[in-house]
Every structure is written in C-alpha cells, then in structure tokens.
C-alpha cells in the first residue's frame, strides 16, 4: 500500500494510518482478484452486487471460474436499492455461512452494504469498483439510512480496492460526473474544516488537508477528458476519491471530504425516502450543492460580524417552532435531528456568545481561508459545464423554497460546524438563505 503520509507522529500530534492493504488501479486489475483472495487467506468469497453491474459481475465470475475458486453470490434485483435496514438485512439473510470473505462488486450503495456486512461478520473485504462515482471506497464508515435518517455508521475500510480502469471508464456518464462532483465538494470541506478549527477548536491536520487538495488538483487538471472517457482522467478521479477516503481514515473524521454541500445531498436523500421527491446520484447532488455553497460563501464575505444582529437573532429564534418546521420538511427523519440538538445544545445562549467572540476576533482569518480554499463560483460552474452538468438546482428537481429550507436544515443534520451554523451564529441565516437563486 502506498504510504500517502508518514506513519510517525505528524505536526498535528497524531500518527496517520489506514487499514487498507492495497489499492490496485490499472487496466486489467480485475485479473489480480484471485491473488488477493489467496493473500487474505480466503477459500470461498461471497459476492455482493446489484443488477446494474451485470457486465462487471460476469467479469468477476469469469476470473474466479478460470481459477477454480468457488463462490456464492447475492445479487440485489431492486433497481432503486437504498442503503437501509432492509438491504442490510437482505445481505445478512442471503449470506452463505460457508464463505470466508466478502467481495462487493459495485460503487456507493453496494460498497456501503459490503463494508457493513464484512464488519458485522468480522470477515475480510474486497471492493471491485465499477464506477469512479464517490469517495467511500477507502473510508471506514457506511452511509446508511437508519430510521429514515442518513447517518455514517462506523464499519471498516476495505482490505483491497480494485479499480480496473477498463471497467471504470465504461461506467454510465452520470457516474463519471458524480465522481468529479464529489471531488469538487472538497473545496468546501477543507475550508469549513479550517474555519471550524478556528471557531470550535476542532482537530485539524494541514498534512491531511494538503493530501486532499493535491488529489483535487489532479482531478481538475484532467476534467476535460472525463466525458471522452480518457483513461488518465478516469484514473485521476478514481484515485482522488480513494485518496480522500484514506484522508478520512487518517483524520478519523469525515471532515477532509464533506461539509455543508454533503448535507444538502443528505437532506434531499431523506426527503426522497420520506416523500418520494427526486433523488439523484450523491456526487451530482454534491456538485450542484458545492456551486450553491460557494455562491453563498461569496455572499457571506460581504457581511461583517455584528454583535447586535447576532444577539437579536438568537433571542428571536424559537426552537419549538423550528422543530415543527423540521418535522414538516423532513417528516420522521426530523426526530433524530431534534434528539441530537437535545444533546448538543448548540442554541444555548452562552455557547453562542463564546462562538461569536471567536468569529469576530478571527473574521479576517476566516475571510483569508475562504479566499485561499474556494475558487470562484464561475470557476466551479465552468468545471461542471465541462463535464456536462449545468449546476442548476432545477436540474435536480429542487425549487427555490426547498433549496432555502434545505440550507437552513443543514445546521441540524450532524454535530459539525458548517456554513449554515456560521450564518446562524452571525444572525444572518434567513437573509443568506434568501440569496439562493
């Protein structure tokens, strides 16, 4: 496994380690699967896949058959498979107890279920990637819907990630777009990680952040080749997604890879589960949300911290009314968010006052971080147009009232300091939401 960072203690005070043994990224990489099954000491793998990846399933089975490796398989037939209790339960119930290794063939949902299954069964795990569409291949968490709320469950990293460029470049175009979209989100995630470090004292590592920045630069430099399925462009996106997953493992948190833009996507997913509203690939939602977030940050930079405005906003805020708003907007998923606030107490007056003091005293530095980390919204839009996305909320079926309510709800979805929390602390959450257009 390539050592992306030294294993000795970093200037941040931590030793950075990831549990992945190897990442195999090259044309024909799938032919190395039997070797890795053997090196993990397994005799009979359990294949997990869905009906969308028949060509990849056939390729894997062909390789295993050629090496006379026995296997069992569970293929999800649901064309709208969700990473939820039902899917996880189905994987468990179909598991062949004679198997000693999980091999998932797929991307986001299949990988999340595969990591969950392998962690609960305490078995090794290999992911054969079928699309460079998201950054969860190397992460140690699974993004699952639990009781209707999107949560990150602690699971495990894959032991081996196989990215056969011959398979990856033939993924549907929306999945290629989604991969670069998920990488674009890193502009916002790194900026917010640095800002949260200033305001809340949250852990931050510059070495990990730099690792993500470098991977993002390589992706952007090859973005024009993505629609043409150029191997270098596809490889850069896939490797970038793997690196950011490893960065999350190094940091022990999702900060290096996700911020408010991911929360937009999570909320749209939750509304889709609850109300049947449109849901698109995670990375495409993140791409549009990244453009939206960068535009909002550009508006934020025109404000100056005003103690009177911030205190008036806190006094006017009605938690009970807001909880009713959440229930109306998100349905049953709101309950977990409301319970989180009961523990977190971010609306506490004293805690707000302390945060505002840090915001005001560090405002120039916050503006400098935004200038250093975020490209212009015009630049983001240009990248999206290069890969065939227009970046509009309407392309996702999201109207302006929904987008504005989404932004305000992002402050409650996790215990993480993001743009919407900063806006609430400044007393400008509603005015800033109205700037979404």
C-alpha positions in Angstrom: 0.0 0.0 0.0 1.3 3.4 -0.9 2.1 5.5 2.2 0.4 8.8 1.4 1.6 10.3 4.7 4.4 9.3 7.1 3.3 6.9 9.8 5.3 8.7 12.5 3.6 11.4 14.5 2.5 14.4 12.3 2.9 18.0 13.4 -0.8 17.7 14.2 0.2 15.3 17.0 -1.3 12.2 15.5 0.0 9.1 13.7 -1.9 8.7 10.5 -2.7 5.1 9.5 -5.2 3.5 7.2 -6.2 -0.2 7.3 -6.2 -0.7 3.5 -3.6 -3.2 2.4 -3.6 -2.3 -1.3 -5.2 -0.2 -4.0 -4.9 -1.7 -7.4 -5.7 0.9 -10.1 -4.9 0.0 -13.7 -6.4 -1.6 -16.8 -7.0 -5.3 -16.2 -6.7 -5.0 -12.4 -9.6 -7.4 -12.0 -7.3 -10.3 -13.1 -5.5 -9.8 -9.8 -8.5 -10.7 -7.7 -7.6 -14.4 -7.2 -4.2 -13.4 -5.8 -5.7 -11.1 -3.3 -8.3 -13.7 -2.2 -5.4 -16.1 -1.6 -3.3 -13.5 0.2 -6.2 -12.8 2.6 -6.3 -16.5 3.4 -9.8 -17.0 2.0 -11.2 -20.1 0.2 -14.7 -19.1 -0.8 -15.8 -15.5 -1.3 -19.3 -14.2 -1.0 -20.1 -11.9 -3.9 -22.4 -8.9 -3.3 -23.7 -6.9 -6.2 -26.8 -5.4 -7.8 -28.4 -5.9 -11.2 -26.9 -2.6 -12.6 -23.4 -4.2 -12.8 -24.1 -7.4 -14.8 -21.0 -6.9 -17.0 -18.7 -6.5 -14.0 -20.3 -9.4 -12.2 -19.8 -11.6 -15.3 -16.2 -10.5 -15.5 -15.5 -11.3 -11.8 -17.2 -14.7 -12.0 -15.2 -15.4 -15.2 -12.0 -14.7 -13.4 -13.0 -16.8 -10.4 -14.2 -19.7 -12.6 -10.9 -19.6 -14.6 -9.0 -20.1 -11.3 -11.5 -22.7 -10.0 -12.3 -20.6 -7.0 -15.8 -21.5 -5.5 -18.1 -18.7 -4.5 -21.6 -17.8 -3.5 -23.4 -14.6 -4.5 -26.3 -12.3 -3.7 -27.5 -10.0 -6.4 -29.9 -7.3 -5.4 -32.6 -7.0 -8.1 -34.2 -3.8 -6.8 -33.5 -1.1 -9.4 -33.8 1.5 -6.7 -31.7 -0.1 -4.0 -31.2 2.0 -0.9 -28.6 1.5 1.8 -31.1 0.9 4.6 -32.1 -1.7 7.1 -34.0 -3.7 4.5 -31.0 -4.0 2.2 -28.6 -4.8 5.1 -31.0 -7.4 6.4 -31.3 -9.0 2.9 -27.5 -9.3 2.7 -27.3 -10.9 6.0 -30.1 -13.4 5.4 -28.6 -14.4 2.0 -25.1 -14.8 3.3 -23.6 -18.3 2.8 -22.0 -19.3 6.1 -19.5 -21.4 4.2 -17.9 -18.2 2.8 -14.9 -16.5 4.5 -14.5 -13.2 2.6 -16.9 -10.5 1.2 -16.2 -9.3 -2.3 -18.5 -6.4 -3.3 -18.9 -5.5 -7.0 -20.3 -2.0 -7.4 -20.0 1.5 -6.1 -21.7 3.6 -3.5 -24.7 1.6 -2.1 -23.1 -1.8 -2.7 -19.9 -0.7 -1.1 -21.7 0.7 2.0 -23.6 -2.5 2.4 -20.5 -4.6 1.8 -18.5 -2.7 4.5 -21.3 -3.1 6.9 -21.7 -6.8 6.2 -18.0 -7.5 6.5 -17.6 -5.6 9.7 -20.6 -7.3 11.4 -19.4 -10.8 10.3 -15.7 -9.9 11.0 -14.6 -11.0 7.6 -12.1 -9.6 5.1 -13.4 -7.3 2.5 -12.5 -6.5 -1.2 -14.3 -4.0 -3.3 -14.2 -4.3 -7.1 -15.2 -0.8 -8.1 -17.5 -0.4 -11.1 -17.6 3.5 -11.2 -15.5 6.4 -10.1 -18.6 7.9 -8.5 -18.0 8.6 -4.8 -15.3 8.8 -2.1 -16.5 5.9 0.2 -14.3 3.2 -1.3 -11.5 3.8 1.2 -13.5 5.2 4.2 -14.2 3.2 7.4 -17.8 4.3 7.5 -21.0 3.3 5.7 -23.6 6.0 4.7 -26.8 4.3 5.7 -30.5 5.3 6.1 -31.4 4.3 9.6 -35.0 5.1 10.7 -35.2 7.4 7.7 -32.1 9.5 8.7 -28.9 9.4 6.7 -26.1 8.5 9.2 -22.5 7.4 8.9 -22.1 4.1 10.7 -18.6 3.0 11.8 -17.9 -0.1 9.8 -14.5 -0.8 8.3 -12.1 0.0 5.4 -11.8 -2.4 2.5 -8.7 -4.6 2.7 -8.2 -4.2 -1.0 -9.7 -1.8 -3.5 -9.6 -3.0 -7.1 -10.1 -0.2 -9.7 -9.9 -1.8 -13.2 -9.8 1.2 -15.5 -11.2 -0.9 -18.3 -14.4 -1.3 -16.3 -14.4 2.2 -14.7 -14.2 4.1 -17.9 -17.3 2.4 -19.3 -19.4 3.4 -16.3 -22.5 5.5 -17.2 -21.6 9.1 -17.8 -23.7 10.3 -14.8 -21.5 8.2 -12.5 -18.3 9.7 -14.0 -19.9 13.2 -13.4 -20.8 12.2 -9.9 -17.2 11.2 -9.1 -15.8 14.6 -10.1 -18.8 16.2 -8.4 -17.9 14.5 -5.1 -14.3 15.7 -5.6 -15.4 19.3 -6.1 -17.0 19.1 -2.7 -13.5 19.0 -1.2 -13.1 22.7 -1.8 -15.8 23.5 0.7 -14.9 20.7 3.1 -11.4 21.8 3.6 -12.4 25.4 4.0 -15.0 24.5 6.6 -12.6 22.2 8.4 -10.2 25.1 8.9 -12.9 27.5 9.9 -14.3 25.0 12.4 -10.8 24.7 13.9 -10.7 28.4 14.5 -14.2 28.7 16.0 -14.8 25.5 17.9 -11.2 24.2 18.4 -12.0 21.1 16.4 -9.0 19.0 15.4 -7.4 19.9 12.1 -4.4 18.5 10.2 -2.8 20.5 7.5 -0.9 17.4 6.1 -4.2 15.6 5.5 -5.8 18.7 4.0 -2.9 19.1 1.6 -3.3 15.5 0.6 -6.9 16.2 -0.4 -6.0 19.4 -2.1 -3.4 17.7 -4.3 -5.8 14.9 -5.3 -8.4 17.5 -6.2 -5.9 19.5 -8.4 -5.1 16.3 -10.3 -8.8 15.7 -11.0 -9.5 19.2 -12.1 -6.4 19.3 -14.4 -7.9 16.3 -16.3 -11.5 17.2 -16.1 -11.8 17.9 -19.8 -11.0 14.3 -20.7 -13.7 12.8 -18.5 -16.6 13.0 -20.9 -14.4 11.3 -23.6 -13.6 8.6 -21.0 -9.9 9.1 -21.3 -8.1 6.7 -19.0 -5.9 9.3 -17.4 -9.0 11.4 -16.5 -10.9 8.4 -15.1 -7.9 7.2 -13.2 -7.3 10.7 -11.7 -10.9 10.9 -10.5 -10.9 7.3 -9.1 -7.6 7.7 -7.3 -8.7 11.1 -6.0 -11.8 9.5 -4.5 -9.7 6.8 -2.9 -7.2 9.3 -1.5 -9.9 11.4 0.1 -11.4 8.2 1.6 -7.9 7.4 3.0 -7.7 11.0 4.3 -10.8 10.5 6.3 -9.2 7.4 7.8 -6.1 9.4 8.6 -8.1 12.1 10.3 -10.5 9.8 12.0 -13.4 12.1 10.9 -15.2 12.9 7.6 -14.1 16.5 7.7 -11.5 16.2 4.9 -14.1 15.1 2.4 -17.5 16.6 3.3 -19.1 19.8 4.5 -22.3 21.7 4.1 -22.6 20.6 0.4 -22.9 16.9 1.5 -25.6 17.9 4.0 -27.7 19.4 1.1 -27.4 16.0 -0.5 -28.2 14.1 2.6 -31.4 16.1 3.2 -32.5 15.6 -0.4 -32.0 11.9 0.1 -34.0 11.9 3.3 -36.9 13.8 1.6 -36.8 11.3 -1.2 -37.2 8.4 1.3 -39.9 10.2 3.2 -41.9 11.9 0.4 -40.8 10.4 -2.8 -39.2 13.6 -4.1 -36.5 13.4 -6.8 -33.1 11.9 -5.8 -30.1 11.8 -7.9 -26.6 10.3 -7.6 -24.9 11.6 -4.5 -21.9 13.1 -6.4 -24.2 15.0 -8.8 -26.2 16.4 -5.9 -22.9 17.4 -4.2 -21.7 19.1 -7.4 -24.8 21.3 -7.5 -24.6 21.9 -3.8 -21.0 22.8 -4.0 -21.8 25.5 -6.5 -24.6 26.7 -4.3 -22.4 26.7 -1.2 -19.6 28.7 -2.9 -22.1 31.3 -4.1 -23.4 31.6 -0.5 -19.8 32.0 0.8 -19.3 34.8 -1.7 -22.4 36.5 -0.2 -21.2 35.8 3.3 -17.9 37.6 2.6 -19.9 40.9 2.1 -21.2 40.7 5.7 -19.3 41.9 8.8 -19.9 40.4 12.2 -22.4 42.5 14.1 -22.9 41.6 17.8 -26.3 43.3 18.0 -27.6 41.5 14.9 -26.3 38.1 16.2 -27.8 38.6 19.7 -31.1 39.7 18.2 -31.2 36.6 16.0 -30.5 34.3 19.0 -33.3 35.9 21.0 -35.8 35.7 18.2 -35.0 32.0 17.5 -37.8 29.7 18.6 -36.6 26.1 19.0 -40.1 24.7 19.2 -41.2 26.5 16.0 -38.0 25.3 14.3 -38.7 21.7 15.4 -42.1 21.9 13.8 -40.5 23.3 10.7 -38.1 20.3 10.6 -41.0 17.8 11.1 -42.9 19.4 8.3 -39.9 19.5 5.9 -38.3 16.1 6.7 -41.1 14.0 8.3 -39.9 11.2 10.5 -36.2 11.9 9.8 -36.5 15.1 11.8 -36.8 13.3 15.1 -33.2 12.1 15.1 -32.1 15.6 14.3 -34.2 17.0 17.2 -32.8 14.5 19.6 -29.2 15.4 18.5 -29.8 19.0 19.4 -31.1 17.9 22.9 -27.6 16.5 23.5 -25.6 19.1 21.6 -27.3 22.3 22.7 -25.8 24.5 20.0 -28.6 27.0 20.5 -27.5 27.6 24.2 -27.0 31.4 24.7 -23.7 31.1 26.5 -22.3 28.7 23.9 -23.4 31.0 21.1 -21.8 34.0 22.8 -18.5 32.2 23.1 -18.6 31.2 19.4 -19.5 34.7 18.3 -16.5 36.1 20.1 -14.2 33.7 18.3 -15.9 34.5 15.0 -15.5 38.2 15.5 -11.9 38.0 16.6 -10.9 35.7 13.7 -13.1 37.3 11.0 -10.1 38.4 8.9 -8.6 35.0 9.1 -11.9 33.4 8.1 -12.1 35.6 5.0 -8.5 34.7 4.2 -9.3 31.0 4.4 -12.2 31.4 2.0 -10.0 33.2 -0.4 -7.3 30.5 -0.2 -9.6 27.5 -0.4 -12.5 28.4 -2.6 -12.4 29.1 -6.3 -15.0 31.5 -7.7 -18.5 30.2 -8.4 -17.8 31.0 -12.1 -14.9 28.6 -12.0 -17.0 25.9 -10.4 -19.7 26.4 -12.9 -17.2 26.2 -15.7 -15.9 22.8 -14.5 -19.4 21.5 -14.2 -20.2 22.6 -17.7 -17.0 20.9 -19.0 -18.3 17.5 -17.7 -21.9 18.1 -19.0 -23.7 19.5 -15.9 -25.4 22.8 -15.8 -25.2 23.2 -12.0 -28.7 24.3 -11.5 -31.0 23.3 -8.6 -33.8 22.9 -11.1 -31.8 20.1 -12.8 -32.3 18.1 -9.6 -35.9 19.0 -9.4 -35.3 21.3 -6.4 -37.2 24.6 -6.4 -36.0 27.7 -4.6 -38.2 27.4 -1.5 -37.0 23.8 -1.0 -33.4 24.8 -1.5 -33.7 27.6 1.1 -35.3 25.3 3.6 -32.6 22.7 2.9 -29.8 25.1 3.6 -31.4 26.1 6.9 -31.8 22.4 7.9 -28.2 21.6 7.2 -27.2 23.1 10.5 -29.0 20.3 12.3 -28.1 17.2 10.4 -24.8 16.4 12.2 -22.7 17.7 15.0 -20.4 19.6 12.6 -19.7 23.3 12.2 -20.6 24.3 8.6 -21.7 27.4 6.8 -25.3 27.3 8.0 -24.1 27.2 11.6 -21.8 30.1 11.0 -24.7 32.0 9.4 -26.9 31.2 12.4 -24.2 32.4 14.8 -24.0 35.7 12.8 -27.7 36.1 12.9 -28.0 36.0 9.1 -29.2 32.5 8.4 -32.5 33.7 6.9 -31.1 36.5 4.8 -28.4 34.3 3.5 -30.8 31.6 2.6 -32.8 34.1 0.6 -29.7 34.7 -1.6 -30.0 31.2 -3.1 -31.2 31.8 -6.6 
